[in-house]
Amino acid sequence: MQYRVLMTQGAEDDLVALWSHLAADKSLSDADYVLGKIKAAIESLGRSPARGHVPPELDRIAVHDYLQIHFKPYRVVYQIRDRAVYVYCVLDGRRDLQVLLRQRLLR
């Protein structure tokens, strides 16, 4: 079964910020490479969204409605609803994400 993959504005903003950061700190080709890999991972959720796992920061507070996949060190946080996958965040996994996930997902 194919799922629709929908990006929230927050996730789109995350991708723009990530690309800008990598382009400034590394190179345009590095930024394009990483963004391409993350987008491919996101698109693959349309075929197999259940393969992700609950982010540990959310598991610790008993929130199991969201899953994540990785293109290390980046994390894509999403939710499956009906026949759609909603991508909420694309985050750098090297950061402490407990507060950020609560703010962005549990409003």
C-alpha positions in Angstrom: 0.0 0.0 0.0 1.3 3.4 -0.9 1.1 6.3 1.5 1.0 10.0 0.7 4.0 11.8 2.3 3.2 15.4 3.4 5.7 17.8 4.8 4.7 20.4 7.4 5.9 24.0 7.1 8.2 23.3 10.1 9.8 20.3 8.3 10.3 22.4 5.1 11.9 25.2 7.2 14.2 22.6 8.9 15.4 21.5 5.4 16.1 25.0 4.3 17.9 25.9 7.5 20.0 22.6 7.3 20.9 23.3 3.7 21.9 26.9 4.4 24.0 25.8 7.4 25.8 23.1 5.5 26.4 25.3 2.4 27.9 28.0 4.7 30.0 25.6 6.9 31.0 23.0 4.3 30.2 23.4 0.7 27.3 23.6 -1.7 27.9 20.1 -2.9 27.9 18.7 0.6 24.6 20.6 1.3 23.1 19.3 -1.9 24.2 15.7 -1.1 22.8 15.7 2.4 19.6 17.3 1.4 19.2 14.8 -1.4 19.7 11.8 0.9 17.3 13.2 3.5 14.6 13.8 0.8 15.1 10.3 -0.5 14.6 8.9 3.0 11.5 11.0 3.4 10.1 9.9 0.0 10.7 6.2 1.0 8.2 6.6 3.8 5.5 6.4 1.2 6.4 2.7 0.7 7.2 1.6 4.2 6.4 4.1 6.9 6.1 1.7 9.8 9.8 0.9 9.7 10.7 3.8 12.0 10.9 3.8 15.7 9.6 6.1 18.5 12.2 8.8 19.4 13.6 7.9 22.8 12.9 11.4 24.1 9.2 10.8 23.4 9.2 7.2 24.6 10.5 8.4 28.0 7.4 10.5 28.4 5.0 7.8 27.1 4.3 9.5 23.8 4.2 6.8 21.1 2.3 8.6 18.3 5.5 9.6 16.4 8.2 7.7 14.7 11.6 8.6 13.3 14.1 7.5 10.7 17.7 8.5 10.3 20.1 9.8 7.8 22.8 10.1 10.5 23.1 12.3 12.3 19.8 13.8 11.1 16.5 12.6 12.3 13.2 12.8 10.4 10.2 12.7 12.9 6.8 11.8 11.4 3.4 10.4 12.2 1.3 7.9 10.2 -2.4 8.8 10.0 -4.8 7.0 7.7 -3.0 6.6 4.4 -0.7 9.5 4.9 2.7 10.2 6.5 3.1 13.7 8.1 6.7 14.8 8.4 7.0 17.3 11.3 10.7 17.8 11.9 14.1 17.2 10.3 16.6 17.6 13.2 20.3 17.3 13.9 20.5 14.2 16.2 23.6 15.6 17.9 21.5 18.2 19.7 19.5 17.6 22.9 16.0 17.3 21.4 13.8 16.7 24.4 12.5 20.3 24.7 12.4 20.9 21.0 10.3 17.8 20.4 7.9 18.7 23.1 7.5 22.2 21.7 7.0 21.2 18.1 5.0 18.0 18.5 3.0 18.3 21.8 1.4 21.7 21.5 
